[in-house]
Amino acid sequence: MTDQGRGDSDPPLTPLGLERARELSDSLGKEAFDSILVSPYKRCQQTAQAVFSSPSEQRLKTHDWLREITLPDFSQTPAEQVKNFFKQAKKRPLKGWWDGVEGGESFTAFHKRISEGLLGQLESLGVKRASPGCQDNHHLFSVDPATYGSKHLIVSHLGTTGLILSELLHLELVPWVWESFALDWNGIVRLETAKVADGYIVCMRKFNESGHRDPSLGIPSLAQEGSSKA
């Protein structure tokens, strides 16, 4: 939301978000990455620049395919109306979620963009599906020995991250990935490859490392959300 109480399709980080991003500069910012891919949206750009603060940082590369799902233009819409829009959208039958929200990108198109961008990026690094047409080996990757030991970072959004995880961890594709992966702000997910049979799979080593919540948002009660803990 803007200071004028209207929607913002590409909002910057809040002061708290910027503070938390800077705190990561002493941990994540000191790690050696071979590449750093960043969404073009402001909050990801500002996060990456805060974590890797050197003005001569050459590893930061903006990739358009990392954008969050495209939403309607809310720039002239009152904040309360925007909140109600998403509240009602969340109540839709799940079948309708594949179409996205009215005036925005469909989830099907969003998934296609992320999947093609991710697999294209992996191929540029020497990582590709070992047997894309084989049902049994579809989830195996072949890895160019020249890339062994390399380390890469993606700075993206919850929806984008959810689709990347679904693709790499061979999870069922669902259009509610925002609800499935409860990552906090600045939450870090760590993945690595593991040798299986005659190829490699991707496994998750850590989830939500260094994540934080904005206390001004509060945490909804179970009664408000109609949910329960397992």
PAZAPA-4460 file (N, C-alpha, C; in steps of 0.05 Angstrom, whole numbers, plus 32768, in hexadecimal, padded with zeros to 4 digits):
% residues 230
    n_x    n_y    n_z   ca_x   ca_y   ca_z    c_x    c_y    c_z   seq   type   mol
   8011   7FE8   8000   8000   8000   8000   8012   8019   8000     1      M     A
   8008   802F   7FF3   8017   8048   7FF2   8010   8058   800B     2      T     A
   801F   806E   800F   801A   8080   8025   7FFE   808D   8023     3      D     A
   7FF4   808D   800A   7FDA   8099   8006   7FC3   8086   800A     4      Q     A
   7FCA   806E   8013   7FB5   805A   8019   7FAA   804C   8001     5      G     A
   7FBA   804A   7FEC   7FB1   803C   7FD3   7FC3   8025   7FCD     6      R     A
   7FBA   8014   7FBB   7FCA   7FFC   7FB4   7FE3   8003   7FA6     7      G     A
   7FF6   7FF1   7FA6   8010   7FF5   7F98   8018   7FDA   7F8C     8      D     A
   801A   7FD9   7F72   8020   7FC0   7F64   803D   7FB8   7F67     9      S     A
   804F   7FCA   7F6E   806B   7FC4   7F72   8075   7FD4   7F8A    10      D     A
   806D   7FCC   7FA2   8074   7FDB   7FBA   8091   7FD7   7FC2    11      P     A
   809D   7FEB   7FCF   80B8   7FE9   7FD9   80B7   7FDA   7FF4    12      P     A
   80CF   7FD4   7FFF   80D0   7FC9   801A   80C7   7FDD   802E    13      L     A
   80BB   7FD3   8044   80B5   7FE4   805A   80CF   7FEA   8069    14      T     A
   80D0   7FFE   807A   80E8   8004   808A   80F1   7FEB   8099    15      P     A
   80DE   7FDB   80A4   80E6   7FC3   80B3   80F2   7FAE   80A0    16      L     A
   80E6   7FAC   8088   80F0   7F99   8074   810D   7FA0   806C    17      G     A
   8112   7FBA   8068   812D   7FC2   8060   8140   7FBD   8077    18      L     A
   8138   7FC2   8090   8149   7FBD   80A7   8150   7F9F   80A8    19      E     A
   813D   7F8E   80A5   8141   7F71   80A6   8153   7F68   808F    20      R     A
   8150   7F73   8078   8161   7F6C   8061   817E   7F73   8067    21      A     A
   8182   7F8B   8073   819D   7F93   8079   81AA   7F81   808E    22      R     A
   819A   7F76   80A0   81A5   7F64   80B4   81B0   7F4B   80A7    23      E     A
   81A5   7F43   8090   81AF   7F2B   8082   81CA   7F2F   8075    24      L     A
   81D3   7F48   8073   81EC   7F4E   8065   8204   7F42   8074    25      S     A
   8201   7F3D   808E   8217   7F31   809D   8217   7F13   809D    26      D     A
   8202   7F07   8092   8201   7EEA   8090   81FF   7EE2   8073    27      S     A
   81E7   7EE4   8068   81E3   7EDD   804B   81F5   7EED   8039    28      L     A
   81F9   7F06   8040   8209   7F18   8030   8226   7F11   802E    29      G     A
   822F   7F00   8041   824C   7EF8   8042   8251   7EDE   8033    30      K     A
   823B   7ED1   802B   823E   7EB7   801E   8247   7EBB   8001    31      E     A
   8256   7EA7   7FF7   8260   7EA8   7FDB   824C   7E9B   7FC8    32      A     A
   823F   7EAB   7FB8   822C   7EA1   7FA4   8238   7EA5   7F88    33      F     A
   8234   7E91   7F77   823E   7E93   7F5B   822B   7EA5   7F4B    34      D     A
   8212   7EA7   7F53   81FF   7EB9   7F45   81E9   7EC0   7F59    35      S     A
   81DD   7ED8   7F54   81C7   7EE1   7F65   81B1   7EEB   7F52    36      I     A
   819B   7EDE   7F50   8185   7EE5   7F3F   8170   7EF4   7F4F    37      L     A
   8167   7F0B   7F44   8154   7F1C   7F53   813C   7F23   7F42    38      V     A
   8125   7F22   7F4F   810C   7F2B   7F42   810E   7F49   7F3C    39      S     A
   8102   7F53   7F27   8103   7F70   7F21   80F2   7F81   7F34    40      P     A
   80E1   7F75   7F45   80D0   7F85   7F56   80E1   7F93   7F6C    41      Y     A
   80D7   7FAA   7F75   80E6   7FBC   7F87   80EF   7FAD   7FA1    42      K     A
   80DD   7F9F   7FAE   80E3   7F93   7FC8   80FA   7F7E   7FC6    43      R     A
   80FB   7F70   7FAF   8111   7F5C   7FAC   812B   7F6B   7FA4    44      C     A
   8129   7F7F   7F94   8140   7F8F   7F8C   814C   7F9C   7FA5    45      Q     A
   813B   7FA8   7FB6   8145   7FB5   7FCE   8150   7FA1   7FE2    46      Q     A
   8144   7F89   7FE4   814F   7F75   7FF6   816B   7F6C   7FED    47      T     A
   816E   7F66   7FD3   8188   7F5D   7FC9   819D   7F73   7FCD    48      A     A
   8196   7F8C   7FC7   81A9   7FA2   7FCA   81B1   7FA7   7FE7    49      Q     A
   819E   7FA1   7FF9   81A4   7FA5   8016   81B6   7F8F   8020    50      A     A
   81B1   7F76   8017   81C0   7F5F   8020   81DC   7F60   8014    51      V     A
   81DE   7F66   7FFA   81F8   7F67   7FEC   81FD   7F84   7FE6    52      F     A
   8206   7F93   7FFA   8207   7FB0   7FF8   821E   7FBC   7FE9    53      S     A
   8231   7FAC   7FE0   8248   7FB7   7FD2   823F   7FC4   7FB7    54      S     A
   8246   7FDD   7FB2   823E   7FEA   7F99   824A   7FDD   7F80    55      P     A
   825F   7FCD   7F84   826C   7FBF   7F6E   8262   7FA3   7F6A    56      S     A
   824C   7F9C   7F79   8242   7F80   7F77   8238   7F7A   7F5B    57      E     A
   8246   7F67   7F4F   8240   7F60   7F33   822F   7F47   7F30    58      Q     A
   822A   7F39   7F46   821B   7F1F   7F44   81FD   7F24   7F42    59      R     A
   81F3   7F3B   7F4A   81D6   7F3F   7F4A   81CC   7F42   7F2D    60      L     A
   81BB   7F30   7F25   81B0   7F31   7F0A   8191   7F30   7F0C    61      K     A
   8184   7F43   7EFF   8167   7F44   7EFF   815C   7F32   7EEA    62      T     A
   8148   7F21   7EF2   813B   7F0F   7EDF   811D   7F13   7EE0    63      H     A
   8111   7F1B   7EC9   80F5   7F22   7EC9   80E3   7F0B   7ECF    64      D     A
   80EC   7EF2   7EC9   80DA   7EDB   7ECE   80D6   7ED6   7EEB    65      W     A
   80E5   7EE2   7EFD   80E2   7EDE   7F1A   80CC   7EF0   7F26    66      L     A
   80BE   7F00   7F15   80A9   7F11   7F20   8093   7F00   7F2D    67      R     A
   8087   7F0C   7F42   8070   7EFF   7F4F   8059   7EFF   7F3A    68      E     A
   8044   7EEF   7F3F   802D   7EEF   7F2D   8023   7F0B   7F29    69      I     A
   801C   7F12   7F10   8013   7F2D   7F0A   7FF7   7F31   7F14    70      T     A
   7FF3   7F47   7F22   7FD8   7F4D   7F2D   7FCC   7F65   7F1E    71      L     A
   7FB2   7F6A   7F23   7FA6   7F81   7F17   7FB3   7F9B   7F21    72      P     A
   7FB0   7FB1   7F12   7FBC   7FCA   7F1A   7FAA   7FD6   7F31    73      D     A
   7FB6   7FD7   7F49   7FA8   7FE2   7F60   7FB1   7FFE   7F67    74      F     A
   7FC0   800B   7F56   7FCD   8024   7F5D   7FBA   803A   7F64    75      S     A
   7FA1   8039   7F5A   7F8D   804E   7F60   7F77   8043   7F71    76      Q     A
   7F7B   802B   7F7D   7F66   801E   7F8D   7F6B   8023   7FAB    77      T     A
   7F56   802B   7FB9   7F59   802F   7FD6   7F62   8016   7FE4    78      P     A
   7F73   8019   7FF9   7F7F   8002   8007   7F6A   7FEE   8011    79      A     A
   7F54   7FF8   801C   7F40   7FE6   8027   7F33   7FD6   8011    80      E     A
   7F30   7FE1   7FFA   7F24   7FD3   7FE3   7F37   7FBD   7FDA    81      Q     A
   7F51   7FC3   7FDA   7F65   7FAF   7FD2   7F65   7F97   7FE5    82      V     A
   7F64   7F9D   7FFF   7F63   7F88   8014   7F4A   7F76   8010    83      K     A
   7F34   7F83   800B   7F1B   7F74   8007   7F1C   7F63   7FEE    84      N     A
   7F29   7F6D   7FD9   7F2D   7F5E   7FC0   7F3A   7F44   7FC5    85      F     A
   7F51   7F44   7FD4   7F60   7F2C   7FD9   7F51   7F1A   7FED    86      F     A
   7F43   7F26   7FFF   7F34   7F16   8012   7F1F   7F05   8004    87      K     A
   7F11   7F11   7FF1   7EFD   7F03   7FE2   7F0A   7EEF   7FCE    88      Q     A
   7F20   7EF7   7FC3   7F2E   7EE5   7FB0   7F37   7ECB   7FBD    89      A     A
   7F3E   7ECD   7FD7   7F48   7EB6   7FE6   7F31   7EA2   7FEC    90      K     A
   7F18   7EAC   7FEA   7F01   7E9B   7FF0   7EF6   7E8C   7FD8    91      K     A
   7F02   7E92   7FC1   7EF8   7E85   7FA8   7EFC   7E66   7FA9    92      R     A
   7EEB   7E57   7F9B   7EF0   7E3A   7F99   7F0C   7E35   7F8D    93      P     A
   7F1A   7E21   7F97   7F35   7E1C   7F8F   7F39   7E19   7F71    94      L     A
   7F24   7E0E   7F64   7F26   7E0A   7F47   7F2B   7E24   7F38    95      K     A
   7F1F   7E3A   7F43   7F22   7E54   7F36   7F3E   7E61   7F3A    96      G     A
   7F4D   7E56   7F4D   7F68   7E62   7F52   7F7B   7E5F   7F3A    97      W     A
   7F76   7E4B   7F29   7F87   7E47   7F12   7F86   7E5F   7EFF    98      W     A
   7F6F   7E6E   7F00   7F6B   7E84   7EEE   7F78   7E9E   7EF8    99      D     A
   7F82   7E9D   7F11   7F8C   7EB6   7F1D   7F75   7EC8   7F25   100      G     A
   7F7B   7EE1   7F2B   7F66   7EF4   7F33   7F5F   7F04   7F1A   101      V     A
   7F47   7F0E   7F19   7F3D   7F1D   7F02   7F4F   7F36   7EFD   102      E     A
   7F58   7F38   7EE4   7F69   7F4E   7EDC   7F87   7F49   7EE0   103      G     A
   7F8E   7F31   7EEA   7FAA   7F2A   7EEE   7FB2   7F12   7EDE   104      G     A
   7FCA   7F09   7EE3   7FD6   7EF2   7ED5   7FCA   7ED8   7EE0   105      E     A
   7FC4   7EC5   7ECE   7FBA   7EAB   7ED7   7FD0   7E9B   7EE4   106      S     A
   7FC8   7E8A   7EF7   7FDC   7E79   7F04   7FEA   7E67   7EF0   107      F     A
   7FDB   7E5E   7EDC   7FE7   7E4D   7EC7   7FFD   7E5B   7EB9   108      T     A
   7FF8   7E74   7EB1   800D   7E84   7EA3   8024   7E8A   7EB6   109      A     A
   801E   7E90   7ECF   8033   7E95   7EE3   8045   7E7D   7EE6   110      F     A
   8039   7E65   7EE9   8049   7E4D   7EEB   805A   7E48   7ED3   111      H     A
   804F   7E4C   7EBB   805E   7E48   7EA2   8077   7E5B   7EA1   112      K     A
   8073   7E74   7EA9   8089   7E87   7EA9   809F   7E7F   7EBC   113      R     A
   8097   7E77   7ED5   80AC   7E70   7EE9   80BA   7E56   7EE1   114      I     A
   80AA   7E42   7ED8   80B6   7E28   7ED0   80CA   7E2B   7EB9   115      S     A
   80C2   7E39   7EA5   80D3   7E3D   7E8E   80EC   7E4E   7E95   116      E     A
   80E8   7E62   7EA5   80FF   7E73   7EAE   8112   7E63   7EBF   117      G     A
   8108   7E53   7ED2   8118   7E43   7EE4   8128   7E2E   7ED5   118      L     A
   811A   7E1F   7EC4   8128   7E09   7EB6   813C   7E15   7EA2   119      L     A
   8136   7E2C   7E96   8149   7E39   7E84   8162   7E42   7E93   120      G     A
   815E   7E4D   7EAB   8175   7E56   7EBB   8186   7E3E   7EC4   121      Q     A
   8179   7E28   7ECC   8188   7E11   7ED4   8198   7E05   7EBD   122      L     A
   818C   7E05   7EA5   819B   7DFB   7E8E   81B4   7E0C   7E88   123      E     A
   81B1   7E26   7E8C   81C8   7E38   7E88   81DF   7E32   7E9B   124      S     A
   81D8   7E24   7EB2   81EC   7E1D   7EC6   81F5   7E00   7EC3   125      L     A
   81EB   7DF2   7EAF   81F3   7DD7   7EAA   81E2   7DC2   7EB9   126      G     A
   81CA   7DCB   7EC2   81B8   7DB9   7ED0   819E   7DB6   7EC0   127      V     A
   8196   7D9E   7EB9   817E   7D9A   7EAA   8171   7D7F   7EB0   128      K     A
   8158   7D7D   7EA8   8149   7D64   7EAD   8158   7D4E   7E9F   129      R     A
   815D   7D38   7EAE   816C   7D22   7EA2   815C   7D13   7E8D   130      A     A
   8142   7D0F   7E93   8130   7D00   7E80   8115   7D0D   7E81   131      S     A
   8112   7D25   7E74   80F9   7D34   7E76   80E0   7D25   7E6C   132      P     A
   80E4   7D11   7E5A   80CD   7D03   7E4F   80C8   7CE8   7E5D   133      G     A
   80D8   7CE2   7E70   80D6   7CC8   7E7E   80C7   7CCB   7E99   134      C     A
   80B1   7CBE   7E9D   80A1   7CC1   7EB5   80B1   7CB9   7ECE   135      Q     A
   80C1   7CA4   7ECC   80CF   7C9A   7EE4   80E6   7CAD   7EEC   136      D     A
   80F3   7CB9   7ED8   810B   7CC9   7EDE   8106   7CE7   7EDA   137      N     A
   80ED   7CF0   7ED8   80E7   7D0C   7ED2   80F3   7D1F   7EE6   138      H     A
   80F5   7D17   7EFF   80FF   7D29   7F14   811D   7D29   7F18   139      H     A
   812B   7D19   7F09   8148   7D18   7F0B   8155   7D2E   7EF9   140      L     A
   816A   7D3A   7F03   8179   7D4E   7EF4   8194   7D43   7EED   141      F     A
   819F   7D4B   7ED7   81BB   7D46   7ED1   81CA   7D60   7ED7   142      S     A
   81E2   7D5E   7EE2   81F1   7D75   7EEA   820D   7D74   7EDD   143      V     A
   8214   7D8A   7ECF   822E   7D8C   7EC3   8243   7D8D   7ED9   144      D     A
   8257   7D7B   7ED8   826C   7D7B   7EED   8279   7D96   7EF2   145      P     A
   8279   7DA7   7EDD   8285   7DC2   7EE0   8276   7DD3   7EF4   146      A     A
   825D   7DCC   7EFA   824D   7DDC   7F0C   824D   7DD2   7F29   147      T     A
   825B   7DBB   7F2E   825B   7DAF   7F49   8266   7DC4   7F5D   148      Y     A
   8258   7DC6   7F73   8261   7DD8   7F88   8259   7DF5   7F85   149      G     A
   824B   7DFC   7F6F   8243   7E17   7F6B   822B   7E1E   7F7C   150      S     A
   8227   7E37   7F81   8212   7E40   7F94   8204   7E59   7F89   151      K     A
   81E9   7E57   7F88   81DA   7E6D   7F7B   81C3   7E76   7F8D   152      H     A
   81BC   7E8F   7F8B   81A7   7E9B   7F9B   8192   7EA8   7F8A   153      L     A
   8179   7EA4   7F92   8162   7EB1   7F85   8154   7EC2   7F9A   154      I     A
   814F   7EDB   7F93   8140   7EEE   7FA4   8125   7EF3   7F97   155      V     A
   8110   7EE7   7FA2   80F6   7EE8   7F94   80DF   7EEB   7FA8   156      S     A
   80C7   7EE4   7F9F   80AF   7EE8   7FAE   80A3   7ECD   7FB8   157      H     A
   808F   7ECE   7FC8   8084   7EB6   7FD3   8078   7EA4   7FBE   158      L     A
   8068   7EAF   7FAC   805D   7E9F   7F96   8072   7E93   7F84   159      G     A
   8085   7EA4   7F7C   809B   7E9B   7F6B   80AB   7E85   7F79   160      T     A
   80B2   7E89   7F92   80C1   7E76   7FA2   80B1   7E5C   7FA4   161      T     A
   8097   7E5E   7FA9   8086   7E46   7FAC   8087   7E35   7F92   162      G     A
   8086   7E42   7F7B   8086   7E34   7F62   80A2   7E28   7F5C   163      L     A
   80B7   7E36   7F64   80D2   7E2B   7F60   80D5   7E12   7F71   164      I     A
   80CC   7E13   7F8A   80CE   7DFC   7F9C   80BD   7DE5   7F92   165      L     A
   80A5   7DEB   7F88   8094   7DD6   7F7D   80A1   7DC8   7F65   166      S     A
   80AE   7DD8   7F54   80BB   7DCD   7F3C   80D3   7DBC   7F44   167      E     A
   80E4   7DC6   7F56   80FD   7DB8   7F5D   80F9   7DA1   7F70   168      L     A
   80E5   7DA3   7F81   80E1   7D8D   7F95   80CB   7D7A   7F8C   169      L     A
   80C4   7D7B   7F73   80B0   7D6A   7F66   8097   7D67   7F76   170      H     A
   808B   7D7F   7F7E   8072   7D80   7F8D   805B   7D84   7F79   171      L     A
   8044   7D7C   7F82   802C   7D80   7F71   8027   7D9E   7F6D   172      E     A
   8022   7DA5   7F54   801D   7DC1   7F4D   8001   7DC9   7F56   173      L     A
   7FFF   7DDD   7F67   7FE5   7DE8   7F70   7FE6   7E06   7F6F   174      V     A
   7FD0   7E14   7F69   7FD0   7E31   7F66   7FCD   7E40   7F80   175      P     A
   7FD3   7E33   7F96   7FD2   7E41   7FB0   7FED   7E3E   7FBE   176      W     A
   8003   7E41   7FAF   801E   7E3D   7FBB   8023   7E52   7FD0   177      V     A
   8016   7E6A   7FCE   801A   7E7F   7FE3   8011   7E75   7FFE   178      W     A
   7FFD   7E63   7FFE   7FF3   7E59   8017   8003   7E40   8020   179      E     A
   800F   7E32   800E   801D   7E19   8014   8038   7E1E   8022   180      S     A
   8046   7E33   8019   8061   7E38   8024   8060   7E51   8036   181      F     A
   8061   7E4C   8050   805E   7E62   8063   8079   7E6F   8069   182      A     A
   8084   7E7C   8055   809E   7E8A   8058   8099   7EA6   8064   183      L     A
   80A9   7EAD   8078   80A8   7EC8   8083   80B8   7EDA   8071   184      D     A
   80B7   7EF4   8076   80C6   7F07   8067   80E4   7F01   806B   185      W     A
   80F3   7F03   8055   8110   7EFD   8056   8116   7EDF   805D   186      N     A
   8101   7ECF   805C   8105   7EB2   8061   8117   7EA6   804C   187      G     A
   812A   7E96   8054   813D   7E8A   8041   8138   7E6C   803F   188      I     A
   8137   7E62   8026   8135   7E45   8021   814F   7E3C   8015   189      V     A
   815A   7E26   801F   8173   7E1B   8015   816E   7E00   8008   190      R     A
   8176   7DFE   7FEF   8173   7DE5   7FE0   818F   7DDC   7FD7   191      L     A
   8191   7DC2   7FD3   81AA   7DB7   7FC7   81A3   7D9E   7FB8   192      E     A
   81B5   7D96   7FA6   81B1   7D7E   7F96   81BC   7D66   7FA6   193      T     A
   81AF   7D4F   7FA1   81B8   7D36   7FAD   81B8   7D20   7F98   194      A     A
   81CC   7D0F   7F98   81CF   7CFA   7F84   81BA   7CE4   7F8A   195      K     A
   81AA   7CDD   7F75   8196   7CC8   7F77   8197   7CB8   7F5D   196      V     A
   819A   7C9E   7F5F   819B   7C8D   7F47   81B1   7C98   7F34   197      A     A
   81A9   7C9D   7F1A   81BD   7CA7   7F07   81BA   7CC5   7F02   198      D     A
   81AF   7CD3   7F15   81AC   7CF0   7F12   81AC   7CFE   7F2D   199      G     A
   81A0   7D15   7F2E   819E   7D25   7F46   8182   7D2F   7F4B   200      Y     A
   817A   7D31   7F64   8162   7D3E   7F6C   8169   7D57   7F7C   201      I     A
   8155   7D68   7F80   8159   7D80   7F91   814B   7D7B   7FAB   202      V     A
   8159   7D80   7FC1   814E   7D7C   7FDC   814F   7D96   7FEC   203      C     A
   813C   7D99   7FFE   813B   7DB0   800F   814A   7DAC   8029   204      M     A
   815D   7DBE   802F   816D   7DBB   8047   8163   7DCD   805E   205      R     A
   8159   7DE5   8056   814F   7DF8   806B   8137   7E07   805F   206      K     A
   8124   7E0E   8071   810D   7E1D   8068   8108   7E33   807C   207      F     A
   8104   7E4C   8072   80FD   7E63   8082   8114   7E6C   8095   208      N     A
   812D   7E66   808D   8144   7E70   809C   8144   7E8E   809C   209      E     A
   8147   7E9A   80B3   8149   7EB8   80B7   8130   7EC7   80B1   210      S     A
   8119   7EB9   80AE   8100   7EC7   80A8   80F7   7ED8   80C0   211      G     A
   80E6   7EEC   80BA   80DB   7EFD   80CF   80BF   7F06   80C6   212      H     A
   80AF   7F0E   80D9   8095   7F18   80D4   8094   7F36   80DB   213      R     A
   8084   7F45   80CC   8080   7F61   80D2   806C   7F62   80E9   214      D     A
   8074   7F6B   8101   8062   7F6B   8118   804A   7F7D   8114   215      P     A
   804C   7F91   8102   8035   7FA3   80FE   801E   7F94   80F0   216      S     A
   8025   7F7E   80E3   8010   7F6F   80D5   8000   7F5D   80E8   217      L     A
   800D   7F55   80FE   8000   7F43   8111   7FFF   7F27   8105   218      G     A
   7FF7   7F14   8115   7FF4   7EF8   810C   7FD7   7EF1   8110   219      I     A
   7FC8   7EEB   80FB   7FAB   7EE4   80FE   7FA7   7ECD   8111   220      P     A
   7F92   7ECE   8120   7F8B   7EB8   8132   7F80   7EA1   8121   221      S     A
   7F80   7E89   812D   7F75   7E72   811F   7F58   7E76   8119   222      L     A
   7F4A   7E84   812A   7F2D   7E88   8126   7F28   7E9A   810D   223      A     A
   7F3A   7EAE   810A   7F37   7EC0   80F3   7F3D   7EB1   80D9   224      Q     A
   7F50   7EA0   80DA   7F58   7E92   80C1   7F48   7E79   80BD   225      E     A
   7F3B   7E6F   80D1   7F2C   7E56   80CE   7F3E   7E3E   80C9   226      G     A
   7F56   7E3F   80D6   7F69   7E2A   80D1   7F70   7E1C   80EB   227      S     A
   7F7F   7E07   80EA   7F87   7DF9   8102   7FA4   7DEF   80FE   228      S     A
   7FB1   7DEA   8114   7FCD   7DE0   8113   7FCD   7DC2   8114   229      K     A
   7FDF   7DB6   8104   7FE1   7D99   8104   7FF4   7D91   811A   230      A     A
***
